[in-house]
Amino acid sequence: GFTFSPEVARGTVEFRAGAIADVASDGGGSIRIVANTIDLSSSSLYAGIGEGLGTPTSQAGTIVLEARDRVRLSGTSQIFNDLRLGGSGTSGNVQLTARDVQVLEGSQISASTFGRGNSGSVHIVAGDRILFSGIRPDGLSSSAAFSNVNNGAVGNGGNLRLAAPIIELRDGAQL
């Protein structure tokens, strides 16, 4: 993997207006973003094992967002590392690290299984605060983090770990 010198200046990474990064396949496929600030607005990051793909030994890659200052998801953004319907294997993990992590306006984070295999885990670590707040404008879903075995899937759920001095869930948010 890549390593970054502590002296390297980090900038802002933004995904806006329906931007999508999708590396789901039959195994592997990772996303790693290292920045000062990471903002997703109405955008999606997808990894995992694709629909109908994989074998029992397939392992999805990892989604890692690492920011010195803030990771912010808004406008129903999604970070999903799932084993999709009809797939086999193990979904990957989602890891967010920053001073401040905000999951807003119905945005969601998932490491779940819809197929035959285990879920990955969601790990969120913040130096100051983790905030989950709000629902989608259409009211269909809340800001949330999941590691589920969904209806019809076969496997074990993963872990959901949040670590910060302040963890806030409000306005319909779910874990």
C-alpha positions in Angstrom: 0.0 0.0 0.0 0.8 3.7 -0.1 2.5 5.5 2.8 2.4 9.2 3.4 5.1 11.3 5.0 3.8 13.3 8.0 5.3 16.4 6.3 3.2 16.1 3.2 0.4 18.8 3.1 -3.1 17.3 2.9 -5.8 19.0 0.9 -9.6 18.7 0.6 -11.2 15.8 -1.2 -14.8 16.4 -2.3 -17.3 14.1 -4.0 -20.4 16.2 -5.1 -23.6 16.0 -7.1 -23.9 12.2 -7.7 -20.2 11.4 -7.9 -19.6 7.6 -7.6 -16.5 5.5 -7.0 -17.4 1.8 -7.4 -14.8 -0.9 -7.0 -17.1 -3.8 -6.2 -16.0 -7.0 -7.9 -15.6 -10.7 -7.2 -13.0 -10.0 -4.5 -10.5 -7.2 -3.5 -11.3 -3.7 -4.7 -10.3 -1.1 -2.0 -10.8 2.6 -1.7 -8.4 4.7 0.4 -8.7 8.5 0.7 -6.1 10.4 2.8 -6.7 14.2 3.1 -7.1 17.1 5.5 -10.9 17.2 4.9 -13.1 14.7 3.1 -16.6 15.8 2.1 -19.2 13.7 0.3 -22.4 15.4 -0.7 -25.0 13.4 -2.6 -22.3 11.0 -3.6 -21.3 7.3 -3.1 -18.4 5.1 -2.4 -19.0 1.4 -3.2 -16.8 -1.7 -2.6 -17.6 -5.3 -1.8 -18.6 -8.3 -3.8 -20.9 -7.6 -6.7 -24.3 -9.0 -7.4 -24.0 -12.7 -8.2 -20.2 -12.7 -8.0 -17.6 -14.3 -5.7 -16.9 -17.7 -4.2 -17.1 -18.8 -0.5 -13.4 -17.7 -0.1 -13.8 -14.3 -1.8 -12.8 -11.3 0.4 -13.8 -7.8 -0.5 -11.3 -4.9 0.0 -11.6 -2.1 2.5 -12.9 1.5 2.3 -10.7 3.8 4.4 -11.2 7.5 4.8 -8.5 9.2 6.9 -8.7 13.0 7.5 -6.7 15.2 9.8 -9.7 17.5 10.3 -13.2 16.3 9.1 -15.0 13.5 7.3 -18.5 14.7 6.4 -21.3 12.9 4.6 -24.4 14.9 3.6 -27.2 14.9 1.1 -27.9 11.1 1.4 -24.4 10.1 0.6 -23.5 6.4 0.9 -20.4 4.4 1.9 -21.3 0.8 1.3 -18.9 -2.2 1.4 -21.5 -5.0 1.0 -21.8 -8.6 -0.2 -24.5 -8.0 -2.7 -27.5 -10.1 -3.6 -26.6 -13.6 -4.9 -22.9 -13.0 -4.1 -20.6 -15.3 -2.1 -17.7 -14.4 0.2 -17.1 -11.8 2.9 -17.9 -8.1 2.6 -15.1 -5.7 3.5 -14.7 -3.2 6.3 -15.3 0.5 6.4 -12.9 2.7 8.4 -13.3 6.4 9.0 -10.8 8.4 11.1 -10.8 12.1 11.6 -10.9 14.8 14.3 -14.6 15.3 13.5 -16.9 12.8 11.7 -20.4 13.9 10.6 -23.0 11.7 8.9 -25.9 13.9 8.0 -29.2 14.2 6.0 -29.9 10.5 5.7 -26.4 9.5 4.7 -25.4 5.9 5.5 -22.4 3.7 6.1 -22.8 -0.1 5.6 -20.7 -3.3 5.7 -23.5 -5.8 5.3 -24.4 -9.0 3.6 -27.3 -9.7 1.2 -25.8 -13.0 -0.1 -24.0 -16.0 1.2 -21.2 -14.9 3.6 -20.3 -12.7 6.5 -20.6 -9.0 6.9 -17.6 -6.8 7.4 -17.3 -4.2 10.2 -17.7 -0.4 10.5 -15.1 1.4 12.6 -15.3 5.1 13.2 -12.7 6.9 15.3 -12.7 10.6 16.0 -10.5 12.8 18.1 -13.3 15.1 19.1 -16.8 14.1 17.9 -18.9 11.6 15.9 -22.3 13.0 14.9 -25.1 11.1 13.2 -28.1 13.4 12.5 -31.1 13.7 10.3 -33.3 11.9 7.7 -33.5 12.0 3.9 -35.7 14.8 2.6 -38.2 12.1 1.3 -38.3 10.6 4.8 -37.4 7.1 3.6 -34.2 6.6 5.7 -32.2 8.0 8.6 -28.5 8.8 8.9 -27.1 5.5 10.0 -24.3 2.9 10.2 -25.0 -0.8 9.7 -23.3 -4.2 9.7 -26.3 -6.4 9.0 -27.2 -9.8 7.7 -30.2 -8.8 5.6 -33.4 -10.8 5.0 -32.6 -13.9 2.9 -28.9 -13.7 3.5 -26.8 -16.4 5.2 -23.8 -15.4 7.4 -22.7 -13.5 10.4 -22.9 -9.8 11.1 -19.8 -7.8 11.7 -19.0 -5.2 14.3 -19.9 -1.6 14.6 -17.3 0.4 16.7 -17.4 4.1 17.4 -14.7 5.7 19.5 -14.7 9.5 20.3 -14.9 11.7 23.4 -18.4 12.8 22.1 -20.8 10.6 20.2 -24.1 12.2 19.2 -27.1 10.5 17.6 -30.1 12.8 17.0 -33.0 13.6 14.7 -33.8 10.0 13.8 -30.2 8.7 13.4 -29.6 4.9 13.8 -26.9 2.5 14.6 
